[in-house]
């Protein structure tokens, strides 16, 4: 990963991770606090409902007990066979008055019924509906309370099918089993109530219900539903509650709902207040959505800021890297853009100073190297071994003393020409033709010494002879062949100089002889010596070579590399069957074309 991406990613992680962590912690804490507050509210509301129901049950307990004041009347119910019609009428009127008095005590009472021990039904209703006796006595709920042991009871929701008005709806029945003073069963008092009468929804509950989706369910000890706030508020029909029965309310163990409960002492009624968690957390989920949007927007802003910051930091580093690549390619250019005053700007400033220093040093070294090369070339060119001149002069002297003829004059003439060719001033043009003339004169001198034992064969085209070359290349090679390849006076030695144009346009020169040659060990050492010429070409100090070698092949190889470059040099030709053959390449460079320029040449 690039440094800019690492920097940007690191900045994003440093900023986003705390942001997300804090948002999650705040969201969870808010959810816990909201749930806790809702539970406290629901617990308080459940407690109020329990108190209200407790009071209601106490009121109806007292109300149903008030009937027992007329104990004699209650006890005489069902004993009409031994009475006259007038007594029966009076008794029924008395029971009717009793029921009317009970119904008028509470405005929410709809119908009051009294069933004697002979299951005759007495009733009083504050509305137009009347109760069918047979239908009432056949109701399942009536059979259950008739068989139960409870004196005071309240039934679960049941329909109004035993009424003659054919209206739909649901009611609950509060009742008491009537006993005589001796404890004998005398009858049962039933009061039908609208479920709304059990619990009146106040404004606080309606507001909490709409906000949190709360619902209240009241059950009796038989787990029968007496009241359901969803039906009381009209959100569902009572008929649906009747059809589903006790299965209507959610399971208290359901984790999707918060359920708080309480019980009344009288009647043992169970109150369940339920709050859906989804509804409870709907507001916090809105906060969650807003938080997510804020986090995403913050991430976008942080990304842009991180990108800008990382670009600001990495831009001078990239420029520094580009400048280093330029320096690797040999272009030492400082960074011109104005840098900031921070650590990176200081680094770039130090780098610019270093580049300027390196460039200055390279220029100084380059100029010094050129001077060194020139000095080396001049030193090599002036390293003329006087050994040959001494031997030649000695031969001239001996000839002059013994023969006293013109041969000495010829030798002196040849020697003079050689001096003029080799000792010319530096910088004058020197051609291959001049080099060949010098070599021919050298061989003529050697033939005077060794009685014409050397044959020089020159096969260099005229156009190649017009090309330029550095001085003293051919003659040292020929001298090396004579010194090391001459077998003696019993055999003539052939030396050949060949010139041709290579495929790349350079000039190839091959100098060979048919002398004694050299051993493989000597050839290997000499090859290594020529390869090391490229390493010693810049050394100005004398090399520790044994004496007697003259300029030598290594000397020539160094001069060729110094003058023409590293790709040019001297090499042995391993294909020669007899003697030794050397080859070298030089770039093709035509000499002067005018007569005036030609006259300026050596000779």
C-alpha positions in Angstrom: 0.0 0.0 0.0 1.3 3.4 -0.9 2.3 5.8 1.9 -0.5 8.3 1.0 -3.1 5.5 1.2 -1.7 4.3 4.5 -1.7 7.9 5.9 -5.3 8.5 4.7 -6.5 5.1 6.0 -4.8 5.6 9.4 -6.4 9.1 9.8 -9.8 7.7 8.9 -9.5 4.9 11.4 -8.3 7.2 14.1 -11.3 9.5 13.5 -14.1 7.0 12.6 -13.5 4.3 15.2 -14.0 6.6 18.2 -17.0 8.3 16.4 -18.7 5.0 15.7 -17.9 3.7 19.2 -19.3 6.8 20.9 -22.4 6.7 18.7 -23.0 3.0 19.5 -22.5 3.6 23.2 -24.8 6.6 23.2 -27.5 4.7 21.2 -27.4 1.7 23.5 -27.4 3.8 26.7 -30.3 5.8 25.3 -32.2 2.6 24.5 -31.6 1.3 28.0 -32.6 4.6 29.6 -35.8 4.8 27.5 -36.7 1.2 28.2 -36.1 1.7 31.9 -38.2 4.9 31.9 -41.0 3.1 30.0 -40.9 0.3 32.5 -41.1 2.7 35.4 -44.1 4.4 33.8 -45.8 1.1 33.0 -45.1 -0.1 36.5 -46.6 3.1 38.0 -49.6 2.9 35.7 -50.1 -0.8 36.5 -50.0 0.0 40.2 -52.7 2.7 39.6 -54.8 0.2 37.7 -54.5 -2.3 40.4 -55.6 0.2 43.0 -58.5 1.3 40.9 -59.6 -2.3 40.4 -59.2 -3.1 44.1 -61.5 -0.2 44.9 -64.0 -1.3 42.2 -64.0 -4.9 43.5 -64.5 -3.7 47.1 -67.4 -1.5 46.0 -69.1 -4.4 44.2 -68.4 -6.7 47.1 -70.2 -4.3 49.4 -72.9 -3.8 46.8 -73.7 -7.5 46.5 -73.5 -7.9 50.2 -76.2 -5.3 50.6 -78.7 -7.7 49.2 -78.3 -9.9 52.2 -79.9 -7.2 54.4 -83.2 -8.6 53.3 -82.2 -12.1 54.4 -85.8 -13.2 55.0 -86.8 -12.2 51.5 -83.9 -14.0 50.0 -84.5 -17.1 52.0 -88.2 -17.2 51.0 -87.3 -17.2 47.3 -88.4 -20.4 45.5 -91.0 -21.3 48.1 -94.1 -20.2 46.1 -96.0 -23.5 46.2 -97.4 -23.0 49.8 -98.3 -19.4 49.2 -101.2 -17.5 47.8 -101.0 -15.6 44.6 -101.1 -12.3 46.5 -98.1 -13.4 48.6 -96.2 -14.4 45.5 -96.9 -11.1 43.8 -95.9 -9.2 46.9 -92.7 -11.2 47.1 -91.9 -10.6 43.4 -92.5 -6.9 43.8 -90.2 -6.9 46.8 -87.4 -8.7 44.8 -87.9 -6.3 41.9 -87.5 -3.3 44.3 -84.4 -4.9 45.7 -82.9 -5.3 42.3 -83.9 -1.8 41.2 -82.2 -0.4 44.4 -79.0 -2.3 43.6 -79.1 -1.1 39.9 -79.5 2.5 40.9 -76.5 2.4 43.2 -74.0 2.3 40.4 -74.7 4.1 37.1 -72.6 1.7 35.0 -74.8 -1.3 36.0 -76.9 -2.4 33.0 -78.9 -5.4 34.2 -79.3 -7.0 37.7 -80.5 -10.6 37.9 -81.3 -12.8 40.8 -81.7 -16.5 40.3 -83.4 -18.5 43.2 -82.7 -22.0 44.2 -85.4 -23.2 41.9 -83.6 -21.3 39.0 -86.4 -18.8 38.6 -84.9 -15.6 37.2 -85.7 -12.2 38.5 -84.3 -9.3 36.6 -84.1 -5.5 36.4 -82.6 -3.6 33.5 -81.8 0.0 33.1 -82.1 -0.4 29.3 -84.6 -1.9 26.9 -83.0 -5.3 26.7 -84.4 -8.2 28.6 -82.8 -11.5 29.5 -84.1 -14.8 28.3 -84.3 -17.2 31.3 -83.6 -20.4 29.4 -80.7 -18.8 27.4 -79.2 -17.5 30.6 -79.3 -20.7 32.4 -77.7 -22.5 29.5 -74.6 -20.2 29.4 -71.3 -22.0 30.0 -70.0 -19.3 32.2 -73.1 -19.5 34.4 -72.6 -23.3 34.8 -69.0 -22.7 35.8 -69.7 -20.1 38.5 -72.7 -22.1 39.7 -70.4 -25.1 40.3 -67.5 -23.0 41.7 -66.9 -22.5 45.5 -66.3 -18.8 45.2 -68.9 -16.6 47.0 -68.0 -13.4 45.3 -66.8 -13.7 41.6 -66.4 -11.9 38.3 -66.6 -13.7 35.0 -64.6 -13.3 31.9 -65.8 -11.7 28.8 -68.9 -13.3 27.3 -71.3 -12.4 24.6 -74.9 -11.0 25.0 -76.6 -13.9 23.3 -79.0 -14.5 26.2 -80.5 -11.0 25.7 -83.5 -10.6 23.6 -82.4 -7.4 21.8 -80.0 -9.3 19.5 -77.2 -6.7 19.9 -73.6 -7.7 19.6 -71.0 -7.0 22.1 -69.3 -8.3 25.1 -70.0 -8.0 28.8 -68.6 -9.2 32.1 -70.7 -10.3 35.1 -70.1 -9.6 38.7 -72.0 -11.9 41.1 -72.4 -13.3 44.6 -73.7 -16.6 45.8 -76.6 -15.9 48.3 -76.7 -18.0 51.4 -79.3 -18.0 54.2 -78.4 -17.3 57.8 -78.1 -21.0 58.3 -75.6 -21.2 55.3 -78.0 -22.9 52.9 -78.0 -21.9 49.2 -80.7 -19.3 48.6 -79.7 -18.1 45.1 -77.2 -16.1 43.1 -77.0 -12.4 42.3 -75.7 -11.4 38.8 -74.7 -7.9 37.6 -73.9 -7.4 33.9 -71.3 -4.7 33.3 -69.9 -3.2 30.2 -66.1 -3.9 30.1 -65.5 -0.1 29.9 -66.8 0.1 33.5 -63.8 -1.8 34.8 -61.2 0.6 33.7 -61.7 4.1 32.3 -58.8 5.2 30.0 -57.5 8.5 31.1 -55.6 10.9 28.9 -52.2 9.8 30.2 -52.7 6.2 29.2 -54.1 7.2 25.8 -51.0 9.4 25.2 -48.6 6.6 26.4 -50.5 4.0 24.4 -50.1 6.0 21.2 -46.5 6.8 21.9 -45.3 3.3 23.0 -48.1 1.0 21.8 -49.1 0.0 25.4 -52.0 -2.3 26.1 -53.6 -3.4 29.4 -55.2 -6.8 29.9 -57.2 -7.9 33.0 -57.8 -11.6 33.8 -59.6 -13.4 36.5 -58.2 -16.3 38.4 -59.3 -18.7 35.6 -57.1 -16.8 33.1 -60.3 -15.5 31.4 -60.0 -12.0 29.9 -62.1 -9.4 31.6 -60.8 -6.3 29.9 -58.5 -5.5 26.9 -57.5 -1.9 26.3 -57.2 -2.4 22.5 -60.8 -3.5 22.3 -61.9 -0.8 24.8 -60.2 1.9 22.7 -61.7 0.6 19.5 -58.5 -0.6 17.9 -59.9 -4.1 17.7 -63.4 -5.5 18.0 -64.6 -7.2 21.2 -65.7 -10.1 19.0 -62.1 -10.8 18.1 -61.1 -10.9 21.7 -64.0 -13.3 22.4 -63.0 -15.5 19.6 -59.4 -15.8 20.6 -60.1 -16.0 24.3 -57.1 -16.3 26.6 -54.8 -16.7 23.6 -55.4 -13.1 22.6 -52.7 -11.6 24.8 -49.1 -12.2 24.0 -46.9 -14.7 25.8 -45.4 -12.9 28.9 -42.1 -14.6 28.0 -42.0 -13.1 24.5 -38.7 -11.0 24.3 -40.4 -8.7 21.8 -42.6 -7.2 24.5 -42.1 -5.8 27.9 -44.7 -7.2 30.3 -45.4 -5.8 33.8 -48.1 -7.4 36.0 -49.9 -7.0 39.3 -52.8 -8.7 41.2 -55.7 -7.5 43.3 -56.3 -9.0 46.7 -60.0 -9.1 46.2 -61.1 -11.2 43.3 -57.5 -12.2 42.5 -57.5 -10.3 39.2 -54.3 -10.3 37.1 -53.3 -7.0 35.5 -50.8 -7.2 32.6 -49.4 -4.1 31.0 -47.5 -4.8 27.7 -45.1 -2.5 25.8 -43.8 -3.7 22.3 -40.0 -3.3 22.2 -40.2 -2.4 18.6 -42.6 0.4 19.3 -40.6 1.5 22.3 -37.4 1.7 20.3 -39.0 3.3 17.3 -38.0 6.8 18.5 -34.5 5.6 19.4 -34.4 3.9 15.9 -35.1 7.3 14.4 -32.2 8.6 16.4 -30.2 5.6 15.1 -31.0 6.5 11.5 -30.1 10.1 12.1 -26.9 8.9 13.8 -26.0 6.7 10.8 -26.6 9.5 8.4 -24.4 11.8 10.6 -21.7 9.1 10.7 -21.8 8.6 7.0 -21.6 12.4 6.4 -18.8 12.6 8.9 -17.0 9.8 7.2 -17.3 11.6 3.8 -16.0 14.8 5.3 -13.2 13.0 7.1 -12.3 11.2 3.9 -12.0 14.4 2.0 -10.0 16.0 4.9 -7.8 12.9 5.1 -7.3 12.9 1.4 -6.3 16.6 1.4 -4.1 16.1 4.5 -2.4 13.1 3.1 -1.8 14.8 -0.3 -0.3 17.8 1.6 2.0 15.5 3.4 2.9 13.1 0.5 3.2 15.7 -2.3 6.7 16.9 -1.3 7.7 13.3 -0.7 6.5 12.3 -4.2 8.4 15.3 -5.6 11.5 14.2 -3.6 11.1 10.6 -5.0 10.8 11.9 -8.6 13.9 14.0 -8.1 15.7 11.0 -6.8 14.8 9.0 -9.9 16.1 11.9 -12.0 19.3 11.8 -10.0 19.5 8.0 -10.6 19.3 8.8 -14.3 22.2 11.3 -14.0 20.1 14.5 -13.9 20.9 16.2 -10.7 18.2 18.9 -10.5 17.0 20.4 -7.2 13.3 20.7 -6.4 12.2 24.3 -7.4 8.8 24.4 -5.7 8.5 26.4 -2.5 8.2 24.0 0.4 6.5 24.4 3.8 8.4 25.2 6.9 7.8 21.7 8.5 10.1 18.7 8.8 9.4 17.5 5.3 10.2 21.0 3.9 13.4 21.0 5.8 14.2 17.5 4.4 13.6 18.8 0.9 15.8 21.8 1.5 18.6 19.5 2.7 18.1 17.3 -0.3 18.4 20.3 -2.6 21.6 21.3 -1.0 22.9 17.8 -1.3 21.9 17.6 -5.0 23.7 20.9 -5.7 26.8 19.7 -3.8 26.8 16.4 -5.7 26.4 18.1 -9.0 29.2 20.5 -8.2 31.4 17.6 -7.1 30.5 15.6 -10.2 31.4 18.5 -12.4 34.7 19.0 -10.6 35.5 15.2 -10.8 34.5 15.1 -14.4 36.8 18.0 -15.3 39.5 16.5 -13.2 38.9 13.1 -14.9 39.3 14.7 -18.3 42.5 16.3 -17.2 43.7 13.0 -15.8 42.8 11.2 -19.1 44.8 13.8 -21.1 47.7 13.5 -18.8 47.5 9.7 -19.0 47.4 9.8 -22.8 50.3 12.2 -23.0 52.2 10.1 -20.5 51.5 6.9 -22.4 52.3 8.6 -25.7 55.6 9.8 -24.3 56.6 6.5 -22.8 58.8 5.6 -25.7 61.1 2.8 -24.9 64.6 3.9 -26.1 65.7 0.3 -26.3 64.9 0.1 -30.0 66.7 3.4 -30.7 69.7 2.3 -28.8 70.0 -1.0 -30.7 69.4 0.8 -34.1 72.0 3.4 -33.4 74.4 0.7 -32.3 73.8 -1.2 -35.6 74.4 2.0 -37.6 77.6 2.6 -35.7 78.9 -0.9 -36.3 78.0 -0.8 -40.0 79.7 2.5 -40.5 82.8 1.2 -38.8 83.0 -2.1 -40.7 81.7 -1.3 -44.2 82.1 2.4 -44.5 79.2 2.5 -47.1 75.9 4.4 -47.7 73.8 1.9 -45.8 74.3 3.8 -42.7 73.0 6.9 -44.3 69.8 5.0 -45.3 69.3 3.8 -41.8 69.7 7.3 -40.4 67.2 8.6 -43.0 64.7 6.0 -42.0 65.2 6.7 -38.4 64.7 10.4 -39.1 61.3 9.7 -40.7 60.2 7.7 -37.8 61.2 10.5 -35.4 59.2 12.9 -37.4 56.1 10.7 -37.4 56.1 9.7 -33.7 57.4 12.9 -32.1 54.9 15.2 -33.7 53.2 17.8 -31.5 50.0 16.7 -29.7 46.7 17.5 -31.4 47.8 17.1 -35.0 45.9 14.8 -37.3 47.3 11.3 -37.5 46.0 8.8 -40.1 46.2 5.0 -40.5 48.4 5.7 -43.6 50.9 7.6 -41.3 50.8 4.7 -38.9 51.5 2.2 -41.7 54.4 4.3 -42.9 55.9 4.4 -39.5 55.5 0.6 -39.1 57.1 0.0 -42.6 60.1 2.1 -41.6 60.4 0.2 -38.3 60.4 -3.2 -40.2 63.0 -1.8 -42.7 65.2 -1.0 -39.8 64.7 -4.5 -38.3 65.5 -6.0 -41.7 68.8 -4.1 -41.7 69.6 -5.6 -38.4 68.5 -9.1 -39.1 69.4 -9.5 -42.8 65.9 -9.1 -44.2 64.3 -11.8 -42.0 60.9 -10.0 -41.8 58.3 -9.7 -44.5 55.5 -7.1 -43.9 52.3 -7.6 -45.8 49.9 -4.7 -45.7 46.3 -5.3 -46.8 44.5 -2.1 -45.9 42.2 -0.4 -48.5 42.9 3.1 -49.5 39.6 4.5 -48.0 40.5 3.0 -44.6 44.1 4.5 -44.8 42.5 7.9 -45.0 40.8 7.5 -41.6 42.3 8.8 -38.4 43.9 6.9 -35.5 45.9 7.7 -32.4 49.7 7.4 -32.9 51.9 4.4 -32.0 49.4 1.5 -32.3 50.6 -0.7 -35.1 54.4 -0.4 -34.5 54.3 -1.6 -30.8 52.2 -4.7 -31.9 54.7 -5.5 -34.7 57.6 -4.9 -32.3 55.9 -7.3 -29.8 55.6 -9.9 -32.6 59.3 -9.6 -33.6 60.6 -9.6 -30.0 58.5 -12.7 -28.9 57.9 -14.5 -32.2 61.1 -14.4 -34.1 62.6 -17.9 -34.2 66.1 -17.1 -35.5 68.0 -16.5 -38.7 67.1 -19.9 -40.2 63.6 -18.8 -41.0 61.9 -15.7 -42.4 59.0 -14.3 -40.3 55.8 -13.0 -42.0 53.8 -10.2 -40.5 50.5 -9.2 -41.9 48.4 -6.0 -41.3 44.7 -6.3 -42.5 42.0 -3.6 -42.4 38.3 -4.0 -43.0 34.9 -2.3 -42.2 32.9 -4.1 -39.5 29.1 -4.5 -39.6 28.6 -1.6 -37.3 30.6 0.7 -39.5 33.7 0.6 -37.4 37.2 -0.2 -38.7 38.6 -3.6 -37.8 42.4 -3.9 -37.8 44.1 -7.4 -37.5 47.8 -7.8 -37.1 49.1 -11.4 -37.2 52.4 -13.3 -37.5 53.6 -16.8 -38.1 56.2 -16.8 -35.3 56.7 -19.2 -32.5 53.3 -18.3 -30.9 52.6 -18.7 -27.2 51.5 -21.4 -24.8 47.9 -21.6 -23.6 49.0 -20.5 -20.1 50.6 -17.4 -21.6 47.6 -16.7 -23.8 45.3 -17.0 -20.8 47.4 -14.6 -18.7 47.7 -12.2 -21.6 43.9 -12.2 -22.1 43.3 -11.4 -18.4 45.8 -8.6 -18.7 44.0 -7.1 -21.6 40.7 -7.3 -19.8 42.1 -5.5 -16.8 43.1 -2.6 -19.1 39.6 -1.2 -18.7 40.1 -1.0 -14.9 43.6 0.7 -15.1 42.7 3.2 -17.8 42.2 6.0 -15.3 45.3 5.3 -13.2 48.0 7.9 -13.6 50.5 6.1 -11.4 52.8 3.7 -13.1 51.7 0.0 -13.0 53.9 -2.6 -11.3 54.6 -4.5 -14.6 57.9 -6.2 -15.1 60.4 -4.3 -17.3 61.3 -5.0 -20.8 57.8 -5.1 -22.2 57.8 -1.6 -23.8 54.5 -0.1 -24.4 53.1 -3.6 -24.5 49.7 -4.8 -25.6 48.1 -3.7 -22.3 49.4 -0.2 -22.9 47.8 -0.1 -26.3 44.5 -1.4 -24.9 44.5 1.3 -22.3 45.1 4.0 -24.9 42.3 2.7 -27.1 39.8 2.7 -24.3 40.9 6.1 -23.0 40.6 7.7 -26.5 37.6 5.9 -28.0 35.6 4.5 -25.1 35.0 1.3 -23.2 33.5 -0.6 -26.1 36.8 -0.4 -27.9 40.0 -2.3 -27.0 42.5 -5.0 -27.9 41.9 -8.7 -28.0 43.7 -11.9 -29.0 42.3 -13.9 -31.9 42.1 -17.5 -30.7 41.4 -18.8 -34.2 45.0 -18.2 -35.4 46.6 -21.6 -36.3 50.3 -20.4 -36.0 51.9 -17.5 -34.3 49.8 -14.7 -32.7 47.0 -12.5 -34.0 45.5 -9.5 -32.4 42.5 -7.4 -33.3 41.0 -4.1 -32.4 38.1 -1.9 -33.4 38.2 1.9 -33.8 35.4 4.3 -34.9 35.6 5.4 -38.5 36.7 9.0 -38.8 37.7 10.5 -42.1 40.8 12.7 -42.3 41.1 16.2 -43.8 40.1 16.5 -47.5 41.7 19.7 -48.5 45.3 20.0 -49.6 46.0 22.6 -46.9 44.6 20.3 -44.2 46.7 17.4 -45.6 49.8 19.5 -45.4 49.2 20.2 -41.7 49.5 16.5 -41.0 52.7 14.9 -39.6 55.5 13.9 -41.9 
